[in-house]
Amino acid sequence: MNVPVRADCTIAVSLEEPSILQDGFDCRYGESHPGTPRLSFHSPLVPPGSSFASLQTALGIRPATAWILDEIRALIDAAYALPYPAPPQALKLLRAMALEVHHRISHLPPSGPVRARMPPEPLSLLPSYPDFSASSRSSPPPSPFATPPCAELDPFYTAARLAATLYAKAIATRRPLGEVCSEADALSVLTASWRIPLARWRGMLGIFMWIMLSILPTVHRKTGKGNISAKLHTRFAKSILQCGWMQMSLENWTTCNESMQRALWFQRWLRQGARDDGWSQLIRGDEHKI
């Protein structure tokens, strides 16, 4: 039963349209003994659990990367917790939070800091940046794909940072990911992702899917246009979600379903931004901030 549900969800998130099966039909499926989800399924999109800062050794990620993932998950959870209709003050606070998170992440070194001391828990609207080396802040950041010293290059950090800025921008402007993610953004995320060995991605499947979700609507819409290739870019991004949700469903359907529901909810919430008078009034004349 879960095969058509997974396929329907993949199509829906690719087109940024409502799901047919999950929204229009009663096709609920449950497990009597869902079991414990794998650590590799951990993602900023699924309901909060252990912080990425506490899992950085197990996942093999840098403190800076863990901090980025925790910040974005806190931001997504804040949007998810909003009541409907949300009071203007709550919308204003969420937008301020998204703007601050976007500003701080987008100003991090593109290829990763040489050293970093991060807070153990996600803290939003901190008064200062994480304590990176002074040299990484004082000089202009290099190109994301320049060749820095081997000790500094971390394509996983680069991919996560790029995806995080797209999520933060989408929430701050409440526009669909397909609108805030440009062709250049999508290609940059893919370039960084392809530099990461497949064996490493297998241990971080949930994060990999979260990254691909940030660019899938753009590569799907721009297939055959510009530098986006259907065979190379679109199929790759879509297959990651298809294979990822299949793997999740085989091992823990509850986690898989939560991941799909969160992805569908997030895109639906962004689409509703254009029809939300409170949000429209909030950002009117304020677009220059991002």
N, C-alpha and C positions, 0 to 999 in steps of 0.2 A: 504493500500500500504506500510505503514511503518513497518509492521510486518516482512516481509521477509528481509527488509533492516537491521533491528535490528539483526535478526538472522544471517545474512551474516556477519555483522560487528563483532559479538561475535566470530564466527568461525574464521574469519580472524585474529583477535588479539590473539586468542588462539594459532594459528599455526604460527603467525608472517609471514603471507603470504598476498599478495594483495587481496583486496575485489573483488569478482566476480561481484556483482550487481552494486556497486558504481563506479567501474573502467571500467566495460565492457558494461554496458547498461545505457540507459537514463531513470532513474526511479526517477527523481527529484520530490519532494513533498514539497509544501509550504503551509503556513498558512496565511490567509489574516489578521488575528488579533492574532498574537502570544502571546500577553500579557506580563506581567512582570515575569521573571523567579524567582522561589522561592529562598530564601536565602540558603536553604539546598542543592541546585544544585551547589553552588559555589565550584570551584575546581581549582587547579593549572594548569589543562590541558585546561580549557576553556579560551576564549579571556579575557584579563585583564579587571577588573572592579574595585570595591572597594578592598582595600588591606585587607588582613586577620587581620592585626593589628587593623584596624578600626572596624572589625567585631568580635573581640575576645569575647566581652561580649555577643553579640547576639548568637554566636555559642557555647559559653561556653567552650572556649579553653584557655590554658595558653598563656601568652605572648611569651614564648619560642617556643611553637608550631606554633603560628601565624608567628613568624619570620622565622621559617623553611619553612613554606608553601609559604611565600612571596618570599624568596630567590629562591626556586625551580621554582616558576612560572616565576620569572624574567629570570632565566636561560633558561627555555623552550621557553619563548617568544623571547629571544635573538637568539636562534637557528632557530625559526620559521621566524624571520625577515631577515635571511641571504638570499642574492640573489643567483641565480643559473646561472652559476657557481660562487661560492663565492671566492673573492680574498684571497690570502694567508694570508694577514695581518688580515682579518676578522676571518678566521679560527683560527689563532694563538691566537687572543684575546678571542674568545669563549672558546678555550681549557684552556687557563689560568684562565678564569672565572670559568669554571667547576671544575678544579683542586682545586682552592681556596675554592669554595663552598663545595666540597666534604670533603676537609681537615677540615674545620671549623665545619661542621655538624657532621662528624664522631667522632670528639673529644669532642662533647657535652656529658654531663652525660647521660648514657643509659636510666635511669629511670626518668629523669627530674630534673632540678635544684630546689633547695629549694626556691630560689627567683630569679627573673630575671627582668632586666630593658632593654627593647628592643627598638630599633628605631621605630618610627611610620610608616616608609616606608621601602620597601626592598632596602637595600644598598649592592651592590656587591663589592667584593675586599676591604672590610674595613681593616684598618691597624691593628685592634685588634679584639679579640673575643667579643661577647656581654658580658655585665657586670654581670656575674654570681658570686655567692659567691666564695671567694678565696679558701675555703676548697674543693669545687667541682672540682677545677682545679689542686690543689696541690697533691691530693691523687689519686692513680690509680682508674679508674672507676669500680664499682661493676659489676657483671654479670647482663645482662638485665633482667633476670628473678629470681634474688635473691629477698628476701623479705625485702625491705627497710621499714622504718617507713611509716605508712599509709598516713601521710601528704605528703610524697614525691612521692608515687607511682602514676603514670599516664600512664596507658597502651595505651591511645590514643596518647600521646606524643611519646611513644616508637615505636608504629606502624608507625607514620608519619616520625619519624627520620630514621627508618630503610628503609622505602620506598624511602625517599629523597636521601639517600646515593646511592641507586641503580640507580635512575634517573641521579644523578650527575656523577656517574661512567660510565654509558652508554653513556652520552654525551661526557665526557672527552676522552673516548676510541673509541667512535662511533661504538660500538658493540651492537647487539640486547640485549634486556633485558633478554631473555632466556639464553644468554651466560654469562652475568655479575652476574646474580642472581643464587646462588648455592642452593642446596637442603636445607642446613642449614639456609640460608637467608630466604627462603620461609617459612620454618617451624617456624622461629622466628617471622616473620610478622603475620602468622596465630595465633600463640600462644598469641601474644599481642592483636590481633583483637578479639579473643574469650573471652577476659577478659573485653570487653567493652559491657555494656548492649545494647540490641537491640533498646530500646527506644532512646538512645543517638545517635546511628547510623542513625536513621530515620531523625534526624535533621541535619545530615551532609552527606547526600547521595553522593554528588559529590566527597567529599574527600574520602569516603569509596571506591568508584569505582576507584578512582585514585590509592589508595593503592593496591587494588586487581589487577589492571592492571600491577603493577610492578612485580608481582609473577606469574600471570596466565600462561605465556608461559613456565615457568620452571615446574610448577606442572602438566601442560598438557603433556609436553614432558617426564617427569619422572614418570608418572603414572604407578604404579605397580613395580617400581624400588625403592630400598632402603626403606625409610620410607614414601613415598608418596602414599596415598591411593586414588583410583578413587572415591570411595563413600564418603570419608570424606573430603579430601582436594580439589581435582580437581572440583568436583561438586559444592562445596561451593563457590570457587572463581569464577567459571563461572556463577553460578546462581546470584551472586551479580551484575555482569555486565548485565545479561539478565533482571533481575527484575528492576535494576536501570534505564536502558534505556527505559524499558516499562513505568515506572512511569514518567520519563521525557517526553516521547512522548505523554502521555495522557494529561499532563498539559501544556507543551510548546515544540512543535516539533522543533522550531528554536534552542533552547538550546540543545536539544537532538542531533540534527544533527551536531551542532558545536562540541559537545563533541565527537561524533563518528568520525567526519572528522579529528579532532586534534589527536585522538588516532591512526588512520590509517596513518596520515601524519608522526607522531613521529616514528612509527615503520618503515615506508618506508625510512625515512631520516637516521635512524640508519643502516638499511640494505645497503644503498648506500655507507656507509663509506668504505667498503672493495673495492669498485670500484672507489673511489675518490682518484686520484693520489696525489692531494694536501694534503689531510688528511693523507694518508699513509706516505708521506714524513715528515709531521709534527710530527707524533708520533714515527717514526722509531728511535730506540735506546733510547726512552724516556718512555718506558712502566713502568719503575721502580717507577715512580712518583705516581702511584695509585695502 
